[in-house]
Amino acid sequence: MATGEATAAFAVALGAQLQPGDTVLLSGPVGAGKTHFARHLIQSLLREPEDIPSPTFTIVQTYETRKGPLWHSDLYRISTDEEIEELGLIEAFDHAICLVEWPDRLGPLRPKEALEIELTNGNTEHSRVLEIGWRAPLWVKKVRAAAA
C-alpha cells in the first residue's frame, strides 16, 4: 500500500535507474495513478521542468531528457496493431525510455523485456497498490535500487 507521495517517490527513484531501451508498462484501471506515476518519473529526468500532459488524446508525448529520448504513450484509444506500428512505438522500444499506459493494447507487440507495474486503488481514499513484475534479469538490480 502506498500514498500518492510514495508512488511519486518510487517513480523518481525508478527513473534514476532507467536507460534508453528500457520499457515500463503501466497497467491499472482509470484513476489508479498511471499518469501520476509517469509524470513524476518524466519530470525527474527533464533538464528543465515543463508541463507533462496526459497523452490520452495525443497518444504519444516525447521528451528529450538527461538520459536521451523518452516516449510516454497512452494506448487506451488504440484498437489495432497497425495503429501502434504507425506511431513508431515499436522502434522506440529499442532506442528510447518508454512508458506505456494501457499496455494490454500492445497484444503480440508487447516487449518481453519490459518492467510491468500494475497500479490499483488501495483500501483508503488516496492509497495505491503497486505490483511490480518482470522477466528480464536486468530489472532485479534496477528495482532493488529504486526501492532502497
C-alpha positions as CSV (number, residue, x, y, z in Angstrom):
1,M,0.0,0.0,0.0
2,A,1.4,3.4,-1.0
3,T,0.3,7.0,-0.8
4,G,0.4,9.3,-3.8
5,E,3.6,10.8,-2.4
6,A,5.2,7.3,-2.0
7,T,4.2,6.4,-5.5
8,A,5.8,9.6,-6.9
9,A,9.0,9.0,-4.9
10,F,9.2,5.4,-6.3
11,A,8.7,6.8,-9.8
12,V,11.5,9.3,-9.4
13,A,13.8,6.6,-7.9
14,L,13.0,4.2,-10.8
15,G,13.6,7.0,-13.3
16,A,17.1,7.3,-12.0
17,Q,17.7,3.7,-12.9
18,L,16.3,3.8,-16.5
19,Q,18.4,3.9,-19.7
20,P,17.4,4.1,-23.4
21,G,15.9,0.8,-24.4
22,D,14.1,0.3,-21.1
23,T,10.3,0.0,-21.3
24,V,7.9,0.4,-18.3
25,L,4.4,-0.9,-18.8
26,L,1.8,0.8,-16.6
27,S,-1.5,-1.1,-16.1
28,G,-4.5,-0.5,-13.9
29,P,-8.0,1.0,-14.0
30,V,-8.9,4.6,-14.8
31,G,-7.8,6.8,-11.9
32,A,-5.4,4.3,-10.4
33,G,-2.4,6.7,-10.8
34,K,-0.7,5.6,-14.0
35,T,-0.3,9.1,-15.3
36,H,0.6,10.4,-11.9
37,F,3.5,7.9,-11.8
38,A,4.6,8.7,-15.3
39,R,4.5,12.5,-14.7
40,H,6.8,12.2,-11.7
41,L,9.2,9.9,-13.5
42,I,9.4,12.1,-16.6
43,Q,9.8,15.3,-14.6
44,S,12.7,13.8,-12.7
45,L,14.6,13.2,-15.9
46,L,14.0,16.5,-17.7
47,R,16.7,19.1,-17.9
48,E,14.2,21.9,-17.3
49,P,10.8,21.5,-15.7
50,E,7.8,21.5,-18.1
51,D,4.2,20.7,-18.2
52,I,3.6,16.9,-18.6
53,P,0.2,16.5,-20.2
54,S,-1.6,13.1,-20.3
55,P,-1.1,11.6,-23.7
56,T,-4.8,10.3,-23.7
57,F,-5.6,12.3,-26.9
58,T,-2.2,12.7,-28.5
59,I,-1.5,9.0,-27.8
60,V,2.3,9.7,-27.6
61,Q,4.3,12.6,-26.0
62,T,8.0,12.6,-26.5
63,Y,10.6,14.3,-24.3
64,E,14.4,14.9,-24.6
65,T,15.7,14.0,-21.1
66,R,19.2,13.9,-19.5
67,K,19.3,10.2,-20.4
68,G,18.1,10.6,-24.0
69,P,14.6,10.3,-25.6
70,L,11.6,9.3,-23.6
71,W,8.3,8.3,-25.0
72,H,5.1,8.4,-22.9
73,S,2.2,6.7,-24.6
74,D,-1.4,6.1,-23.6
75,L,-2.8,3.3,-25.8
76,Y,-6.4,3.5,-24.4
77,R,-7.9,4.6,-27.7
78,I,-5.8,2.2,-29.8
79,S,-7.6,-0.8,-31.3
80,T,-5.2,-2.4,-33.8
81,D,-1.5,-3.4,-34.1
82,E,-1.3,-1.3,-37.2
83,E,-2.0,1.8,-35.3
84,I,0.8,1.0,-32.8
85,E,3.2,0.4,-35.7
86,E,2.2,3.7,-37.3
87,L,3.1,5.6,-34.1
88,G,6.7,4.3,-34.3
89,L,6.5,3.0,-30.8
90,I,7.9,-0.4,-31.6
91,E,11.2,1.2,-32.9
92,A,11.2,3.5,-29.8
93,F,11.4,0.4,-27.6
94,D,14.9,-0.1,-28.9
95,H,16.3,3.4,-28.6
96,A,14.2,5.4,-26.0
97,I,13.0,5.1,-22.5
98,C,9.3,4.1,-23.0
99,L,6.4,4.5,-20.5
100,V,3.3,2.8,-21.8
101,E,-0.1,3.2,-20.3
102,W,-2.8,0.6,-21.2
103,P,-0.1,-2.0,-22.4
104,D,-2.8,-4.6,-22.9
105,R,-3.4,-2.8,-26.3
106,L,0.0,-3.9,-27.4
107,G,-1.1,-7.5,-27.8
108,P,1.7,-9.5,-29.5
109,L,3.8,-6.3,-29.8
110,R,4.3,-6.2,-26.0
111,P,8.1,-6.1,-25.3
112,K,9.1,-9.2,-23.3
113,E,11.9,-7.4,-21.6
114,A,9.7,-4.7,-20.1
115,L,9.1,-3.9,-16.4
116,E,5.4,-4.3,-15.6
117,I,3.8,-2.1,-13.0
118,E,0.1,-2.6,-12.1
119,L,-1.4,0.2,-10.1
120,T,-4.7,-0.3,-8.3
121,N,-6.7,1.7,-5.7
122,G,-5.9,0.8,-2.1
123,N,-8.3,0.5,0.8
124,T,-8.2,4.1,1.7
125,E,-9.1,7.2,-0.4
126,H,-5.6,8.2,-1.5
127,S,-3.8,4.9,-1.3
128,R,-2.5,2.8,-4.2
129,V,-1.2,-0.7,-4.5
130,L,1.8,-1.2,-6.9
131,E,2.5,-4.7,-8.1
132,I,5.8,-5.0,-10.0
133,G,6.9,-7.8,-12.2
134,W,9.5,-8.6,-14.9
135,R,11.0,-11.5,-16.9
136,A,14.3,-9.9,-17.9
137,P,17.1,-10.2,-15.2
138,L,18.2,-6.6,-15.8
139,W,15.3,-5.4,-13.7
140,V,16.4,-7.0,-10.5
141,K,19.1,-4.5,-9.8
142,K,17.1,-1.5,-11.1
143,V,14.0,-2.3,-9.0
144,R,16.1,-3.0,-5.9
145,A,18.0,0.3,-6.3
146,A,14.7,2.2,-6.8
147,A,13.1,0.6,-3.7
148,A,16.1,1.2,-1.4
